[in-house]
Amino acid sequence: MQNIFELVNKQRVADPHKVAIVYEGQEVSYAKLIQETLKLSQGLKSLGLGKGQRIALFAPNGIEYAIVLLAAAKLGVAVVPLPITLKGMALINALKKVPVACTIAWSSVSSALLESNVIEPGRLITLNKKVGDELEWRAFLDAQQNDDESFEGGGSDPYILTMTSGSTGEPKPIVLSQQCKIARAFEATVNYYSLSKTDVVLVSTPLYHSLAERGLLMPLMLGATTVIMPKFNINKWFDLITNYGVTFMFSVSSQLESLIPELQKGHDLSSLKCIVSSSAVLPSETKDRLLQHLDCRLHECYGASEVGVVTDFCVSEDRHKRGSVGKPLPFVSLKIVDKDGLQVAPSEVGEIVCTTSTAFNGYHKLPEQTKKAYDKDGYFSTGDLGYLDDDGYLYYVGRNKEVISTGGINVYPQDIESVIKTHPHIADCVAFGIPDQKFGEVVKVVYVSNEADSVIDEMEIRKLCFEQLTDYQQPRELLQVPCLERSGLGKILRNEVKLKYKH
């Protein structure tokens, strides 16, 4: 039974002085990383944490993220990574949905949690600066002796609980085990892309995303080097590649599109061996322009948080299949089915379903929903539409569910609607995704007033959303309409509303 801490600690034993992580010019060796991990492990033990318990983590990208994930792996504790932009009832409900024994947070989140009295100060560790009577990260670690190097957990025990969206609605926390994370790191990444200890991996997306966590942990388990960006910045992206010899990265499609104007300036990207684009299919024009300036392999992948990467497409080699998202990975079985679950013929659109060795462990405390996610043959239902061509290449068509995918993040309409409907003059509303070149989709909300001929100030709604919703949930467009299409029973016909107002 492998353990993530064990795998990283083996790299420390083999080469203690090798750089494990680079962050904002700071280079942390494997020896230092494990030392900090052992201190946090001992500190968490002193708070009574042990196998089977959970930690909420509200942190920006940084070295602390790796330390928390490794300490949790050592102790057999599960981590619930959440964005530091979470606020209002979404923040409170997130901790109610998945109760935790300890929270590690940025000061802005710590302040909100203390004000709401949802956590004891002695169970809260603030990363940057104290805001009350809670613990402070640096002082807490410095007060600890190193824990021993034994480890608990691993295998199918819960390790990461990924929230599917903000929590004002009914999210389904996805449970990922250490075994799952290890399989995704090695089977779906190291082996598939032929990575080694000599690689340098850049992480440029928020670390509360599953794929970004892989970009962080995979190099550490391999004995390579991880370079972490605080947040995506075009100029810094080029500088880090040049200065640290970055060879591999996962990147969301919108980041790659934003790089094109700068690529023409002739930056030194000679170290790059492979870039894997995720979250949305790159437009053909974008692919052409990237290939003109990148002298490395360019891949696109398709997948879902529940099952990891499902298909991969090497854009730089299979140019004749340009609109495809590739073929299933070696350990994935994929098929397209109709509404009755029957497999359809090539080129016929249906739902994408798959089996894989990198599947999740289920939805947290939702056994019925977990069961319903699979068909009788054990295939996971992605909720996405697509088709296979005669050569077995998958083509992604669109989403079958109401979920909005913006910048690679899933957003649930009811999370947004439940906030907007608290406005005293709004009778009802519908949130849906509309196409966007940069993010794939952005949020649009149409709403009706509860008073005839009453015009609602749009800025009031935006203020309400800013106070209660996180950044990726913010509506890009708001539109007041006279009425919303409804069925004979009074139920809103969501699809009709979307079709009518999507432009």
N, C-alpha and C positions, 0 to 999 in steps of 0.2 A: 504493500500500500504506500504509494509515493506521497510525499508532502512537499508543498512548494517551498517552505522554509528550508527543508532538508536539501533540496536541489540547489538552492542559492548558496547555502552554507558550504556545500561541497566545492563550489567555485571559489569561495573564500579560502578554503583549505588549500586548494590547488594553486591559487595565484592571489594572495591577500592584497597585494599592492596595485593590482590592475584597477583601472577606473571602471566603476560599475555604473555611476550616474553622473551626468553633467547637467547642471541647472544654473542659469544666470552666471556663467563663468566659474562656478564652484564645481570642483571635481571631487567626487566622493569615491573612495576605494571600496572594494568588497569588504575589507577588514573593518573599516569605519561604518559601513552600512549595517553589517551584522552586529557590531557593538551597539549601535543605536537601537537596533531591533531588540536585542536582549534586554536593554534598559527599559524599553517600553513594555516588553513582555512581563518583566518583573513588576513594573508599576501597575499594569492591568491586573496582575495576580493580587497585588496588595489591595485593590478595589474589590476583590472577590470574583473577578471574571474567570471563567473557565469554559471548557468544552460545551458547546451547545448554546452558548449565549450569543448576544448580538451587540455590535457597535454601530452607531450611526456616524457617518463621516461626511461632513460638510467642508470640503477643502478645495482650494484652488490647486492647479497643477503645481507640483513641487516635490522635493525629496521626502517630505513628510508622508506623502501618499504611499510611497513605496514602503516606508518603515511601518506604517499602520497595516498594510496588506500582509507584510511578512510576519509581523508579530501576531496578527490574527490567525494566519496559517499555522504558526508554531503552536498556538494555544488551542486550536480547533474552534476558534470563535468565528462567527459569520459577520461580514461587513455589509452595511446598507449604505452604498455611496449615493449621495444626493447633491444637487447643485446648490452653491452658496447663494444663488439668486432666488431660491425658494422663499416665499414670504406669505404673510397673512394666514388664512385658514389652511392653505395648501401645505404650509410648513408644519402646522400643528397636527393636521390629519395624517401627514406622512409618518409621524412618530406614533400616532395612535393605531395606524394600520399595521405597522410592524414594530411592536414595543421593543425597546433596546435597554441593555443594562448600563450603557455608557455612551456618551456622545463626544466626539472630537470635532470641533467646529471653528470656523473663522469668527472673528469678533462680532461682526454684524449679526450672524445667526445666533451666537451665544447671547447677545443682548436681547434678541427677540424671545429666545427660549426662557431666559430668566424672568423677563417681564411677564410672560404668560404662565409662569409657575408650572411648566410641564416637565421640568427636570430638576433634580436636586443639584445644588452647586458642587457638591462633592463627587458627582457623577458626570461632570462636564469639564472638558479640557479645552481651553482656548488656544488656538495655534499662534496668533500674532501678539495680541495684547489683552490683558485682563480687563473685563468690564464690570466685574462684581466680585463675589466671594468664591468664584469657581477656581479650578486649578489652571495653571499656566504651563504650556507645553514644555518649554525649555527648563524651567525650574523643576517640573515634575520629573523629567528624564534625568536631570543632573542629581536628583536626590536618590536615584536608584542604584543598587548594585547590579552587575550583569547577571541575568538569569542563566541557568545552565542551558546546554544545547539540545536537550531532549525535546521531543515534539509530540503533540497530541493530534488526533484527527487526521484528515486526508480522506481518500476514497470518495464515497458518495455523501459524506457529511456536508451540510450546507456551508458554503464559503462566501459567496456573493449573492445578495438579494438585490436584483436590479429592478427598480420601480419602472413600470412601463410608461408613466406620465406623471404629471402633477397629481395631487391626491385629493382634490375637491370633489372628484367623482368616485368611481370605483376602479382603481387600477388593479392590475394583477401582478404582484411582485414575482419576478422570475427567479427561481432558485438555481444557482450554478454551484456545483461542487468543485473541490480542488482537482478531482479526477477529470472533470469536464474542462477546467481551465488548462490543465496540463495537456490534455488531448488536443485542444484547440491550438495551443502554443506549438506543439511538436508535429502532430499529424497534419494540421491544416496550415502551418506556417513554416517551421524549420525544415521539415522534410519536403514540403511541396515547393518551396521557393529556394531550396538548397542553401540555407543559411549556416553560418559557423561562428566560432568564438571570435573570429576576426571582424565580424560585422559591427557596424555602428547604426543603431536604429533611432530614428527621430519620432517623437510623439508630439503632435501639433494640435490634437483635439482634446476636449475636456475629459479628464480621467474618470469621471463617473460613468462614461460610456464603456460598454463591454469591450469593444474593439481597441479602444485606447488603453484599457487595462492590459490587454494582451501585448500591445506595443511596449508597455512598461515591464511586465513580468517575464515575457518570453526571452528577451536578451539576458536578463539576470539569471534565469534558470539555465540558459545556454552557456553562460560565461562570457557574453559579449558586453557591449556598452550601450546604455540608453541615454539619449539626449532629450531632455524635456523642455518644451516651450511653455512659458507661463500662459500665453494665449497666442493664437495665430497672428503673425505679423509678417507681411510680405518681405520686407527688407531683412528682418531677423532670420527668416526662413533660409534665404540665400546665404547669409553670414554663417549660420550654424553648419550648413552643409559644407561650405568651404573650409571653415576653421577646424571642424572636428572630423572631416572625412566621412560624412554620413553616407551609408550604402543602401539602406532600406527604410521604407516607411509605409504605413497605412495613411491615406489622406482622403478626406471627403471631397466629392466632386467639385463643390463650390470653391474650395481652396485652390484646386488646380486651375479652374477657370480664371480665377482672379490673378494668377501668376503670369498669364500669357503676355500682357504688355511688357512686363519686366524681363521675361525670358529672352526677348529680342536684344537685350543689352549685353549679352555675352558673358554672363556670370560663369565662374568655374564650377561646374557640376560634374567634373570628371570622376569623382568618387562614387557617384550614384550607380547602383547596379539594378535596382528594381523599385518601382512605385506601384502601390496597389490602391486604386480608387474605389471608394465605397459610397453608399447612401443614395445615389441616384445615377442613372445612366448618363454618361457624358454625351453631349450633342456631337454629331459627326464632324462638324467644323472644328470644334474644340479639340477632338482627338487628332485631327490632321495638324493643327497648329502646335499641339504638344509634341507630336512626333517629329516635327520639323526642328525642334530646339532641344529635345531630350535625347541624349545618346545612351539610353538605358531601356530596360524592359518596362513597358507600361501595361499593367493589368487592371481589369475591372472585376469586382466580385459582387455577387448577389447573395444575400442571406437574411437571417432574422435573429434577434437576440435569443430566442428559444433554441435555435438549432445551430447557430454560428454561420460560418460561410458555407454556402451550398454549391455554388458554381463559380468558376473562374474563367476569365477570358483574357488572353494575351493580345492586347490591341496591336502591339508592335509586330506581331507575327501573323495572326489570322485576320488580315485586313479584309478578306473577302466575306467575312462574317461580321462586318462592322456593327450592325444593329443588335447583335446578340450580347447576352451577359455570360456566355460561355457554356462549358460542359460541367457536369457534376464532378466534384472532387472524388478521388479514388475510393473513399469510404462512404460515399453518399449514393443512395438510390432515389431517383426522382421520377415522377410521372405527372401527367396532366389529367385531371378528372372533371367530369361534368357535375351538375348539381346533385346527381344521385350517387356520386362516388365512383362512377364507371370510367375507366381509362378511355381517352379520346384518341382519335387518329392524329398523325403528324400534321402540323399547321393549323389544327383546330384549337381555338382558345378555350381554356378552362382554368380551374384552380390549380396552383402549384402545390403539390404535396411531396413529402420526402421522408426517408429514414436516414439516420446518420449516427456515427459513433460519438459525435460531439453534441448530442442533444442535451437539453437542460434536464433538471431533476423534477420539474413540475412547477406549478404556481403555488406560492406559499399558502398553506392551509385552505386550498381550493381544490380538493380532490375531484369533484365533479367537473369543474372547468378543465382540469388537467386531462381527465378521461375524454372529454368531448373534443379536445384538441387533436386527438388521434382517431383514425378510422379503424375498422376491424382488422386490417392487415398491419397495423402499427405505423402507418404513415402520418406524419404531422401535417396538419392543415395550416398553410401559411396565411390564407386569406388574400393572397395575391393572385392576379390573373396573368397567364402567359401561354406560350405554346412552344413545342419542340419541332425543329425542322427534321428533314429526313436523315441528317447527319448527327442528330442528337444534341444540337445546340439549343439552348434555352433563350427565348425572347420574352422579355418582361413587358406586359401590356398596361397594367394599372392595378389599383387596389380594389379589393372586393369588400373591404370593411370601411367603416366610416372614419377610421383613424386618419389623421392628417400627418404626413411625413414632411417635416420642415428641417432642412439642413441635416438630415439623417436622424432626427429625433422624432419619436412618435408622440403626437399630441392628441388627446381625446376631446372631441367637441363638447361633451357634457361638462368637462372641467371648466371650460370657458363660459358656457351657457349658464352654469349654476351661479357664477359670480355676477355676470351681467344682469341676470334676472333679479338680483337683490336691489337694483336701482328702483326707486319708488315709482317711477313713471313708465317702466318697461313691462309690458304684458307678457311678451314671449320673444324668443330669438332662436336663430339657428346659426351655428358655426360650421364652416366647412373649409376645405383647402382649395385654393386656386393656383394655377401654374405660376411659377416664378423661375426666371433664368438662373438666379444665384442659388436659391435654397431648394429648388425642386417644387415646393409648395409653400405658400404662406397662408395665414389665417384671414378669412373674411367672415364678418358677422352681419346678418340682416336682422332687423328687430322691428317690433311694432309697439306703439305707445298704448297705454291703457286708457287714454283719453282721446276722443275723436279730434282730429285736426291739431293735436298738440305736437309741437316740434321740440325734440329733446336735444339739448346742447351736447354735441359729440365729445367735447372736452371733458364733460362730466363722466362719460363712459370710459374714456381713456384714463382718467385719473383713477377710477375704480379698478380698472384692469391693472394699472401700474402698482396699486397698493396690494392686490390680492393674487396676481399671477406672475409667474417667472418670465424671463425674457423671451424664450421661444414660444410662449403661449400668447404673447401680445398680438391682438388683431392688427393686421396691416391695413385692412379696409373695413369701414363701418358704413352701413346703409340703412336708413329708416325707410320702411315700406308700409303701404296702407294695410296689408294683410298678409298672412302666411297661408299657403295652400294646405288644406286639411282634408282628411277622409270624412266619410259620412258619420263616423263615430267621434269626430273632433280631433283625431290624431294628426299631428303635423306630418305632411308627406315630404320628408327630408330630401329625397332625391329630386322631386319636382322643384322644390325651393332652390336647390343647388343649380339645377339646369337653367332655371329662369334667371338667376342672379349671378352666375359664375363669371360673367364678362363685365 
